Amino acid sequence: MIVSNTTPISNLVQLGLIELLHELFGTITIPGAVASELNEGREFLGDWHKACGDTVRIVAMERDPLTEQLLLNLHPGEAEAIALGVRHKAKILLCDDLEARKVAVYHGLKVTGTLGILVKARLDGLIQAVTPQMDRLRKEVHFWFTEELYHQIRSLVREDK
C-alpha cells in the first residue's frame, strides 16, 4: 500500500502530472482527512478527484490512540495518513511536510515527497526533465524548498549543466 498526504497530490494536480502517481505506484490510498483537505483546495485544484481518476482510493479512518496522539502536533491529513501507513505497513508514505516526515520515519515508514516523485519519474523516463517542474512548483504552486536542494536534485538527475 502507498499512502499519501495532501501536498504531493495537490502539487501534482496543479502541475498536470497526477498520472505520474499511477505510473510509478499504481493505486494511492488516502484517508478521509486528506480528501477533505483536497476538497478545501478546489478553488485552485479544480475537481481533483476527477483529475486523479482511479489513481486515488479514499478510506474512512476511525480515531484510535495513535491518531489522537499524532493530532497533538500534526494536521488531520498528516496524522491520518501516518496512522493509516503504520496500521497497514505502507511501502511508502508520500508527504512533504518536514515535521510529519520525521514522525513518519520515527514510526518506521519510508517517506518521499513531491520532489522525490519527480526524481523517480525522471529516472524512470516518465518525464524528460525535473528542473522545469521544480521551477513551476516554485513559481506557479508556491511550493518552497531550499536552493541547496534544488541544485542537489539537478545534480542527481544530471541536469546541472
MIPAMAR-321766 format. One record per residue: y, z, x of N, C-alpha, C in turn. Coordinates in steps of 0.05 Angstrom, whole numbers, plus 5000, padded with zeros to 4 digits. Last residue first. Layout:
residues N
R  n_north  n_up  n_east  ca_north  ca_up  ca_east  c_north  c_up  c_east
R        Y     Z       X         Y      Z        X        Y     Z       X
...
This chain:
residues 161
R  n_north  n_up  n_east  ca_north  ca_up  ca_east  c_north  c_up  c_east
R     5421  4682    5481      5432   4662     5500     5454  4646    5487
R     5393  4715    5448      5416   4725     5462     5429  4706    5482
R     5347  4708    5421      5370   4694     5410     5396  4702    5425
R     5297  4734    5428      5306   4714     5447     5328  4696    5435
R     5284  4778    5401      5275   4753     5389     5286  4728    5405
R     5307  4817    5435      5278   4818     5427     5268  4791    5417
R     5361  4803    5435      5345   4800     5459     5315  4800    5453
R     5374  4815    5382      5378   4788     5392     5362  4783    5417
R     5363  4871    5384      5347   4853     5367     5350  4824    5376
R     5403  4888    5420      5374   4893     5426     5357  4874    5409
R     5450  4874    5392      5443   4860     5417     5414  4864    5425
R     5445  4910    5348      5450   4881     5344     5440  4865    5369
R     5445  4959    5375      5421   4950     5361     5422  4920    5356
R     5499  4958    5394      5476   4960     5412     5450  4950    5399
R     5527  4959    5347      5529   4935     5363     5506  4935    5384
R     5491  4990    5293      5507   4991     5317     5507  4964    5331
R     5502  4974    5224      5484   4981     5246     5500  4977    5272
R     5514  4970    5154      5523   4978     5181     5499  4983    5199
R     5526  4921    5109      5505   4938     5119     5512  4944    5148
R     5555  4887    5077      5568   4911     5088     5548  4931    5096
R     5541  4838    5059      5528   4861     5046     5540  4887    5055
R     5574  4803    5089      5571   4800     5061     5560  4824    5046
R     5575  4823    5143      5599   4812     5130     5597  4811    5100
R     5523  4844    5157      5548   4858     5163     5571  4849    5145
R     5489  4805    5138      5485   4833     5130     5511  4848    5134
R     5507  4761    5167      5511   4761     5138     5508  4790    5127
R     5489  4776    5218      5517   4772     5213     5524  4773    5184
R     5434  4777    5209      5448   4802     5216     5478  4799    5211
R     5428  4722    5199      5422   4741     5178     5435  4768    5183
R     5440  4699    5249      5457   4693     5225     5452  4712    5202
R     5398  4726    5281      5426   4730     5285     5443  4723    5261
R     5347  4706    5269      5355   4732     5258     5385  4736    5260
R     5321  4642    5252      5338   4659     5269     5345  4685    5254
R     5284  4618    5218      5289   4606     5244     5305  4624    5263
R     5230  4653    5186      5259   4646     5187     5264  4636    5215
R     5176  4654    5196      5185   4651     5168     5215  4645    5165
R     5152  4665    5245      5161   4637     5239     5170  4633    5210
R     5142  4715    5260      5120   4702     5245     5128  4673    5237
R     5190  4729    5282      5167   4727     5300     5144  4713    5286
R     5220  4731    5234      5227   4712     5255     5203  4708    5274
R     5196  4772    5206      5197   4746     5194     5203  4724    5215
R     5206  4814    5242      5178   4806     5237     5178  4778    5225
R     5262  4816    5237      5250   4810     5263     5221  4801    5259
R     5268  4829    5183      5278   4804     5193     5266  4796    5219
R     5244  4880    5184      5232   4859     5167     5242  4831    5177
R     5279  4907    5216      5251   4903     5225     5237  4882    5209
R     5324  4907    5183      5325   4892     5208     5297  4887    5219
R     5305  4938    5139      5314   4911     5136     5313  4895    5162
R     5253  4978    5170      5274   4973     5151     5282  4944    5150
R     5193  5018    5174      5210   4996     5183     5231  4992    5162
R     5147  5069    5191      5172   5061     5177     5184  5036    5190
R     5090  5106    5175      5101   5085     5193     5125  5073    5177
R     5086  5176    5162      5089   5148     5153     5100  5130    5175
R     5083  5231    5172      5062   5213     5181     5064  5184    5173
R     5126  5263    5162      5103   5264     5143     5081  5244    5149
R     5161  5246    5201      5150   5273     5202     5126  5277    5184
R     5173  5196    5179      5157   5198     5204     5145  5225    5207
R     5204  5214    5136      5180   5199     5131     5162  5200    5156
R     5247  5239    5162      5230   5255     5145     5203  5240    5140
R     5269  5194    5188      5260   5217     5204     5240  5234    5187
R     5284  5163    5143      5264   5153     5162     5252  5176    5179
R     5323  5195    5121      5299   5190     5106     5277  5180    5124
R     5362  5190    5162      5351   5216     5155     5324  5213    5140
R     5372  5133    5161      5362   5147     5185     5349  5174    5178
R     5353  5085    5114      5369   5110     5118     5356  5126    5141
R     5317  5044    5105      5338   5040     5124     5352  5066    5132
R     5249  5028    5093      5271   5047     5089     5291  5043    5111
R     5184  5020    5075      5208   5004     5080     5233  5021    5073
R     5128  5046    5102      5150   5052     5084     5173  5036    5093
R     5060  5024    5106      5088   5023     5116     5106  5032    5094
R     5013  5042    5084      5012   5029     5110     5040  5030    5123
R     5009  5105    5050      5020   5078     5053     5018  5068    5081
R     4979  5147    5024      4975   5139     5052     4984  5110    5057
R     4995  5164    4975      4977   5142     4976     4971  5131    5004
R     5029  5208    4987      5006   5211     4968     4985  5189    4971
R     5067  5183    5021      5049   5205     5031     5025  5207    5013
R     5091  5146    4986      5078   5138     5011     5059  5158    5022
R     5112  5181    4948      5092   5161     4940     5077  5151    4964
R     5149  5209    4980      5127   5224     4966     5105  5204    4958
R     5183  5167    4994      5168   5181     5015     5144  5196    5002
R     5202  5153    4943      5188   5133     4960     5172  5147    4982
R     5227  5200    4926      5203   5190     4912     5188  5169    4928
R     5268  5204    4964      5249   5226     4961     5224  5215    4947
R     5297  5156    4957      5284   5162     4983     5262  5183    4980
R     5313  5162    4904      5297   5139     4912     5282  5144    4938
R     5345  5211    4906      5320   5208     4890     5302  5185    4898
R     5365  5228    4973      5370   5216     4947     5343  5213    4932
R     5349  5291    5006      5349   5262     5004     5357  5253    4976
R     5346  5346    5005      5362   5334     5026     5364  5303    5024
R     5317  5362    4961      5337   5380     4971     5356  5367    4991
R     5277  5325    4952      5302   5322     4937     5324  5341    4946
R     5234  5346    4980      5249   5323     4991     5276  5319    4978
R     5217  5385    4943      5227   5393     4970     5244  5371    4982
R     5201  5352    4901      5222   5372     4897     5234  5381    4923
R     5159  5324    4925      5183   5310     4916     5206  5329    4912
R     5124  5368    4935      5134   5352     4957     5159  5337    4948
R     5112  5389    4882      5127   5405     4902     5138  5388    4926
R     5128  5335    4837      5110   5353     4849     5125  5369    4870
R     5140  5293    4782      5151   5311     4802     5129  5330    4811
R     5110  5229    4780      5112   5256     4768     5122  5275    4790
R     5132  5163    4774      5126   5186     4791     5128  5212    4775
R     5110  5098    4759      5123   5123     4750     5114  5146    4768
R     5121  5040    4797      5103   5061     4788     5119  5086    4780
R     5129  4971    4801      5142   4997     4796     5121  5017    4786
R     5122  4921    4848      5108   4936     4827     5121  4963    4825
R     5147  4859    4870      5151   4888     4867     5136  4899    4843
R     5131  4806    4868      5130   4820     4894     5132  4850    4890
R     5136  4775    4823      5112   4792     4825     5110  4808    4851
R     5206  4777    4825      5182   4766     4813     5159  4785    4814
R     5255  4787    4847      5232   4797     4861     5206  4785    4850
R     5290  4766    4809      5290   4755     4836     5265  4763    4852
R     5279  4800    4766      5272   4771     4764     5271  4759    4792
R     5301  4846    4788      5273   4846     4780     5263  4817    4778
R     5355  4835    4796      5338   4839     4819     5308  4837    4812
R     5400  4802    4770      5374   4810     4759     5354  4812    4782
R     5452  4826    4812      5443   4809     4790     5416  4820    4780
R     5475  4856    4852      5448   4846     4856     5439  4825    4835
R     5524  4874    4834      5523   4857     4858     5496  4846    4864
R     5509  4898    4786      5535   4884     4788     5535  4866    4812
R     5462  4927    4793      5461   4900     4781     5487  4884    4784
R     5455  4977    4814      5468   4957     4830     5468  4929    4819
R     5424  5005    4778      5452   5013     4780     5468  4993    4797
R     5374  4982    4790      5387   4975     4765     5417  4982    4765
R     5364  5008    4838      5368   4979     4838     5382  4970    4813
R     5357  5059    4818      5379   5054     4837     5385  5024    4838
R     5311  5050    4787      5336   5059     4774     5360  5054    4792
R     5274  5037    4827      5280   5017     4806     5307  5025    4792
R     5273  5087    4852      5283   5064     4867     5291  5042    4847
R     5250  5118    4812      5277   5124     4821     5289  5101    4837
R     5198  5097    4807      5217   5093     4786     5246  5098    4795
R     5176  5069    4871      5177   5089     4849     5199  5084    4830
R     5145  5007    4888      5169   5024     4888     5166  5045    4866
R     5106  4966    4929      5106   4986     4908     5131  5003    4911
R     5096  4898    4939      5110   4922     4948     5111  4941    4924
R     5046  4851    4955      5060   4867     4935     5072  4892    4947
R     5056  4821    5018      5044   4819     4992     5060  4835    4972
R     5083  4821    5067      5068   4845     5059     5053  4842    5033
R     5107  4771    5079      5099   4789     5101     5079  4811    5092
R     5116  4747    5030      5103   4732     5051     5093  4750    5073
R     5143  4787    5002      5117   4778     4993     5102  4764    5015
R     5189  4791    5034      5172   4815     5029     5144  4806    5021
R     5212  4740    5031      5201   4749     5056     5182  4773    5053
R     5237  4736    4982      5209   4725     4985     5196  4733    5011
R     5289  4753    4990      5269   4772     4979     5241  4762    4982
R     5334  4728    5009      5310   4727     5026     5288  4746    5015
R     5386  4731    4993      5369   4709     4982     5343  4706    4997
R     5415  4774    5007      5414   4752     5027     5399  4728    5016
R     5406  4806    4963      5433   4797     4968     5434  4774    4988
R     5351  4817    4971      5360   4803     4947     5388  4791    4952
R     5355  4846    5019      5341   4820     5019     5348  4804    4994
R     5383  4892    5002      5394   4875     5023     5381  4847    5022
R     5348  4913    4963      5376   4906     4956     5387  4886    4977
R     5303  4925    4994      5301   4906     4972     5329  4895    4965
R     5324  4962    5031      5312   4937     5040     5310  4916    5018
R     5346  5004    4994      5362   4987     5011     5349  4961    5021
R     5304  5034    4965      5323   5016     4953     5335  4995    4972
R     5239  5036    4995      5263   5049     4984     5281  5027    4975
R     5171  5016    4984      5199   5011     4993     5218  5030    4979
R     5105  5014    5011      5125   5026     4993     5153  5021    5003
R     5044  4983    5011      5070   4982     5023     5090  4993    5003
R     4976  5000    5017      5000   5000     5000     5025  5000    5018
